[in-house]
């Protein structure tokens, strides 16, 4: 029996990873189906990072790839990365007054746009007064201008 524990562990780990991946793609398709509007813009395979500040001594940094769906009232970020939760959906809302076509939204607090990257800052509900910063890297000029036009006047811009 002890000979089987080690291979069984890897088989279960592999099965969990496959199950989690299938669940993510089914959930992503449900969100796209229910929340996609006529004027929705989709961006695929945008590289980026997620920086989580959970206090003085606990900070977390992840490299991810994002598929982005932009509606007129929110941004859906479908992150794909190598973390404890490898796939997740982040829905950033521009205003609490318009919650149509959203799913578990979090209010976007600040953003910063530079020539080839965008920083989006929000405060998740489960982190007490701590921030999470998503940085989208290596964006093309038309993608940056799309975000700039979309975010203008919607949230607080920091410099």
Secondary structure in CASP SS format (residue, H / E / C, confidence):
PFRMAT SS
TARGET T0000
AUTHOR 0000-0000-0000
METHOD secondary structure of the structure
MODEL  1
X C 1.00
X H 1.00
X H 1.00
X H 1.00
X H 1.00
X H 1.00
X H 1.00
X H 1.00
X H 1.00
X H 1.00
X H 1.00
X H 1.00
X H 1.00
X H 1.00
X H 1.00
X H 1.00
X H 1.00
X H 1.00
X H 1.00
X H 1.00
X H 1.00
X H 1.00
X H 1.00
X H 1.00
X H 1.00
X H 1.00
X H 1.00
X H 1.00
X H 1.00
X H 1.00
X H 1.00
X H 1.00
X H 1.00
X H 1.00
X H 1.00
X C 1.00
X C 1.00
X C 1.00
X C 1.00
X C 1.00
X E 1.00
X E 1.00
X E 1.00
X E 1.00
X E 1.00
X E 1.00
X E 1.00
X E 1.00
X E 1.00
X E 1.00
X E 1.00
X E 1.00
X E 1.00
X C 1.00
X C 1.00
X C 1.00
X C 1.00
X C 1.00
X E 1.00
X E 1.00
X E 1.00
X E 1.00
X E 1.00
X E 1.00
X E 1.00
X E 1.00
X E 1.00
X E 1.00
X E 1.00
X E 1.00
X C 1.00
X C 1.00
X C 1.00
X E 1.00
X E 1.00
X E 1.00
X E 1.00
X E 1.00
X E 1.00
X E 1.00
X E 1.00
X C 1.00
X C 1.00
X C 1.00
X C 1.00
X C 1.00
X E 1.00
X E 1.00
X E 1.00
X E 1.00
X E 1.00
X E 1.00
X E 1.00
X C 1.00
X C 1.00
X C 1.00
X C 1.00
X C 1.00
X C 1.00
X C 1.00
X C 1.00
X C 1.00
X C 1.00
X C 1.00
X C 1.00
X E 1.00
X E 1.00
X E 1.00
X E 1.00
X E 1.00
X E 1.00
X E 1.00
X E 1.00
X C 1.00
X C 1.00
X C 1.00
X C 1.00
X E 1.00
X E 1.00
X E 1.00
X E 1.00
X E 1.00
X C 1.00
X C 1.00
X C 1.00
X C 1.00
X C 1.00
X C 1.00
X C 1.00
X C 1.00
X E 1.00
X E 1.00
X E 1.00
X E 1.00
X E 1.00
X E 1.00
X C 1.00
X C 1.00
X C 1.00
X C 1.00
X H 1.00
X H 1.00
X H 1.00
X H 1.00
X H 1.00
X H 1.00
X H 1.00
X H 1.00
X H 1.00
X H 1.00
X H 1.00
X C 1.00
X C 1.00
X C 1.00
X C 1.00
X E 1.00
X E 1.00
X C 1.00
X C 1.00
END
